[in-house]
């Protein structure tokens, strides 16, 4: 390890996670609004999406499930610390 590199502390890690979750929350709200508009537009025009959009959506869903599980693990670890 570089002697000028400070190893992350638990507090630093939790702060970084808190900031990431806060930013993700904002991003998710914006994306959800855009997705709802796109869905309504697609339904009203009776159009379809390319297979590529479906593949990307499924990939995102899998990543979000993994992130959700990891966040649950962090919360369980925090609860058990006492």
C-alpha positions in Angstrom: 0.0 0.0 0.0 1.3 3.5 -0.8 2.4 5.2 2.3 0.4 8.3 1.3 -2.8 6.4 0.9 -5.1 6.3 3.9 -7.1 3.1 4.2 -10.8 3.7 4.3 -12.5 3.7 7.6 -15.9 2.3 8.4 -17.1 5.9 8.8 -15.7 6.9 5.4 -17.2 3.9 3.7 -20.6 4.5 5.2 -20.4 8.2 4.3 -19.6 7.2 0.7 -22.4 4.7 0.6 -24.9 7.3 2.0 -23.9 9.8 -0.6 -24.2 7.1 -3.4 -27.6 6.1 -2.2 -28.8 9.7 -2.0 -27.6 10.4 -5.6 -29.1 7.1 -6.8 -32.4 8.1 -5.2 -32.5 11.3 -7.2 -31.5 9.5 -10.3 -34.1 6.8 -9.8 -36.9 9.4 -9.4 -35.8 11.1 -12.6 -35.6 7.9 -14.5 -38.9 6.6 -13.2 -40.7 9.8 -14.4 -39.1 9.4 -17.9 -40.0 5.7 -18.0 -43.6 6.5 -17.1 -43.8 9.1 -19.9 -42.2 6.7 -22.4 -44.6 3.9 -21.4 -47.6 6.1 -21.8 -46.4 7.3 -25.2 -45.8 3.7 -26.4 -49.2 2.6 -25.2 -51.0 5.5 -26.8 -49.3 5.0 -30.1 -49.4 1.2 -30.0 -45.7 1.1 -30.9 -43.0 -1.4 -29.9 -39.5 -1.2 -28.7 -36.4 -2.8 -30.1 -35.1 -6.0 -28.6 -32.0 -4.0 -27.5 -34.1 -1.9 -25.1 -35.6 -5.0 -23.6 -32.2 -6.6 -23.1 -30.8 -3.4 -21.5 -33.9 -3.2 -19.2 -33.4 -6.8 -18.1 -29.7 -6.1 -17.4 -30.6 -3.1 -15.3 -33.2 -5.1 -13.3 -30.6 -7.8 -12.5 -28.1 -5.2 -11.4 -30.7 -3.5 -9.2 -31.6 -6.8 -7.6 -28.0 -7.4 -6.8 -27.6 -3.8 -5.4 -30.8 -4.3 -3.3 -29.4 -7.5 -1.8 -26.1 -5.9 -1.1 -27.8 -3.0 0.7 -29.8 -5.4 2.7 -26.6 -7.2 3.7 -25.1 -3.9 4.8 -28.2 -3.1 6.9 -28.2 -6.5 8.5 -24.5 -6.1 9.4 -25.2 -2.7 10.9 -28.1 -4.1 13.0 -25.9 -7.0 14.2 -23.0 -4.7 15.3 -24.5 -4.2 18.8 
